Amino acid sequence: MPQLNPAPWFAILIFSWLVFLTVIPPKVLGHSFTNEPTPLNVKKAKPEPWNWPWH
């Protein structure tokens, strides 16, 4: 039963993962995102005091 011999399949597995880890991440990280988040208001809003009549 040749499928029980792990020698060629282990080498194919390692080689394919090396290809995936060296080729795919630069391609994915090379994309630029068009929707960069920017803060709308940098200043912190000062809260207004509550002027409620407490009778």
VEXTI-371301 format. One record per atom (N, C-alpha, C): residue in one letter; atom name; x, y, z. Coordinates in nm, 4 decimals. Layout:
<kolvos>
  resn  name      east     north        up
     a    CA         X         Y         Z
...
</kolvos>
This chain:
<kolvos>
  resn  name      east     north        up
     m     N    0.0844   -0.1175    0.0000
     m    CA    0.0000    0.0000    0.0000
     m     C    0.0898    0.1248    0.0000
     p     N    0.1037    0.1917   -0.1123
     p    CA    0.1982    0.3041   -0.1224
     p     C    0.1526    0.4283   -0.0471
     q     N    0.0232    0.4407   -0.0172
     q    CA   -0.0216    0.5607    0.0527
     q     C    0.0263    0.5643    0.1977
     l     N    0.0772    0.4561    0.2504
     l    CA    0.1275    0.4552    0.3865
     l     C    0.2732    0.4973    0.3947
     n     N    0.3385    0.5136    0.2824
     n    CA    0.4768    0.5579    0.2800
     n     C    0.4786    0.7111    0.2891
     p     N    0.5197    0.7697    0.4022
     p    CA    0.5096    0.9139    0.4178
     p     C    0.6234    0.9931    0.3549
     a     N    0.7238    0.9264    0.3020
     a    CA    0.8415    0.9992    0.2536
     a     C    0.8092    1.1000    0.1427
     p     N    0.7443    1.0643    0.0328
     p    CA    0.7213    1.1666   -0.0699
     p     C    0.6135    1.2671   -0.0290
     w     N    0.5129    1.2236    0.0469
     w    CA    0.4015    1.3121    0.0794
     w     C    0.4420    1.4155    0.1826
     f     N    0.5304    1.3784    0.2733
     f    CA    0.5761    1.4764    0.3720
     f     C    0.6591    1.5851    0.3038
     a     N    0.7424    1.5479    0.2083
     a    CA    0.8217    1.6468    0.1354
     a     C    0.7319    1.7377    0.0518
     i     N    0.6283    1.6828   -0.0084
     i    CA    0.5341    1.7639   -0.0859
     i     C    0.4585    1.8593    0.0062
     l     N    0.4203    1.8116    0.1231
     l    CA    0.3505    1.8972    0.2197
     l     C    0.4388    2.0132    0.2635
     i     N    0.5613    1.9858    0.2999
     i    CA    0.6534    2.0907    0.3452
     i     C    0.6825    2.1888    0.2320
     f     N    0.7051    2.1387    0.1118
     f    CA    0.7350    2.2262   -0.0011
     f     C    0.6152    2.3152   -0.0352
     s     N    0.4948    2.2576   -0.0314
     s    CA    0.3769    2.3386   -0.0634
     s     C    0.3544    2.4461    0.0418
     w     N    0.3769    2.4153    0.1706
     w    CA    0.3618    2.5182    0.2744
     w     C    0.4691    2.6253    0.2609
     l     N    0.5893    2.5883    0.2229
     l    CA    0.6929    2.6893    0.2006
     l     C    0.6555    2.7817    0.0856
     v     N    0.5972    2.7255   -0.0190
     v    CA    0.5530    2.8084   -0.1312
     v     C    0.4409    2.9009   -0.0862
     f     N    0.3445    2.8466   -0.0126
     f    CA    0.2333    2.9298    0.0333
     f     C    0.2810    3.0419    0.1246
     l     N    0.3759    3.0105    0.2132
     l    CA    0.4204    3.1111    0.3100
     l     C    0.5160    3.2132    0.2506
     t     N    0.5753    3.1844    0.1360
     t    CA    0.6671    3.2822    0.0763
     t     C    0.6046    3.3589   -0.0394
     v     N    0.5022    3.3055   -0.1022
     v    CA    0.4427    3.3724   -0.2179
     v     C    0.3177    3.4504   -0.1805
     i     N    0.2304    3.3912   -0.1015
     i    CA    0.0998    3.4520   -0.0773
     i     C    0.1049    3.5739    0.0166
     p     N    0.1765    3.5731    0.1306
     p    CA    0.1721    3.6919    0.2180
     p     C    0.2191    3.8215    0.1529
     p     N    0.3255    3.8254    0.0736
     p    CA    0.3580    3.9537    0.0089
     p     C    0.2495    4.0010   -0.0878
     k     N    0.1828    3.9078   -0.1547
     k    CA    0.0760    3.9476   -0.2455
     k     C   -0.0422    4.0045   -0.1685
     v     N   -0.0755    3.9444   -0.0560
     v    CA   -0.1886    3.9928    0.0228
     v     C   -0.1541    4.1255    0.0893
     l     N   -0.0335    4.1360    0.1448
     l    CA    0.0050    4.2589    0.2132
     l     C    0.0365    4.3721    0.1157
     g     N    0.0529    4.3415   -0.0116
     g    CA    0.0811    4.4447   -0.1098
     g     C   -0.0406    4.5260   -0.1500
     h     N   -0.1590    4.4789   -0.1150
     h    CA   -0.2804    4.5527   -0.1498
     h     C   -0.2922    4.6767   -0.0627
     s     N   -0.3389    4.7830   -0.1217
     s    CA   -0.3631    4.9050   -0.0438
     s     C   -0.5131    4.9166   -0.0197
     f     N   -0.5464    4.9543    0.0995
     f    CA   -0.6860    4.9683    0.1352
     f     C   -0.7323    5.1081    0.0982
     t     N   -0.8453    5.1179    0.0318
     t    CA   -0.8944    5.2477   -0.0134
     t     C   -0.9684    5.3220    0.0967
     n     N   -1.0035    5.2541    0.2007
     n    CA   -1.0851    5.3150    0.3050
     n     C   -1.0066    5.3214    0.4348
     e     N   -0.9020    5.4009    0.4411
     e    CA   -0.8235    5.4138    0.5628
     e     C   -0.9041    5.4883    0.6684
     p     N   -0.9126    5.4365    0.7880
     p    CA   -0.9890    5.5072    0.8923
     p     C   -0.9127    5.6306    0.9404
     t     N   -0.9822    5.7416    0.9429
     t    CA   -0.9233    5.8653    0.9927
     t     C   -1.0130    5.9192    1.1031
     p     N   -0.9548    5.9719    1.2079
     p    CA   -1.0387    6.0286    1.3144
     p     C   -1.1086    6.1550    1.2655
     l     N   -1.2375    6.1651    1.2938
     l    CA   -1.3126    6.2807    1.2481
     l     C   -1.2816    6.4041    1.3318
     n     N   -1.2732    6.3868    1.4619
     n    CA   -1.2508    6.5000    1.5492
     n     C   -1.1442    6.4605    1.6508
     v     N   -1.0314    6.5283    1.6456
     v    CA   -0.9219    6.4941    1.7352
     v     C   -0.9428    6.5580    1.8722
     k     N   -1.0039    6.6764    1.8734
     k    CA   -1.0273    6.7434    2.0019
     k     C   -1.1344    6.6704    2.0819
     k     N   -1.1141    6.6603    2.2100
     k    CA   -1.2115    6.5975    2.2969
     k     C   -1.3196    6.6993    2.3300
     a     N   -1.4430    6.6588    2.3129
     a    CA   -1.5536    6.7503    2.3380
     a     C   -1.5669    6.7751    2.4875
     k     N   -1.5809    6.9019    2.5228
     k    CA   -1.5984    6.9377    2.6634
     k     C   -1.7457    6.9222    2.6994
     p     N   -1.7765    6.8459    2.8013
     p    CA   -1.9175    6.8270    2.8357
     p     C   -1.9774    6.9545    2.8960
     e     N   -2.0981    6.9797    2.8569
     e    CA   -2.1704    7.0951    2.9108
     e     C   -2.2329    7.0575    3.0449
     p     N   -2.2315    7.1507    3.1416
     p    CA   -2.2977    7.1200    3.2694
     p     C   -2.4487    7.1180    3.2534
     w     N   -2.5120    7.0380    3.3356
     w    CA   -2.6564    7.0300    3.3318
     w     C   -2.7144    7.1369    3.4227
     n     N   -2.7892    7.2259    3.3662
     n    CA   -2.8526    7.3316    3.4430
     n     C   -2.9998    7.3004    3.4639
     w     N   -3.0254    7.1973    3.5410
     w    CA   -3.1631    7.1578    3.5660
     w     C   -3.2079    7.2195    3.6979
     p     N   -3.3288    7.2697    3.7009
     p    CA   -3.3786    7.3223    3.8284
     p     C   -3.4206    7.2072    3.9212
     w     N   -3.3537    7.1979    4.0336
     w    CA   -3.3859    7.0935    4.1321
     w     C   -3.4667    7.1587    4.2447
     h     N   -3.5984    7.1428    4.2376
     h    CA   -3.6860    7.2044    4.3375
     h     C   -3.7239    7.1062    4.4430
</kolvos>
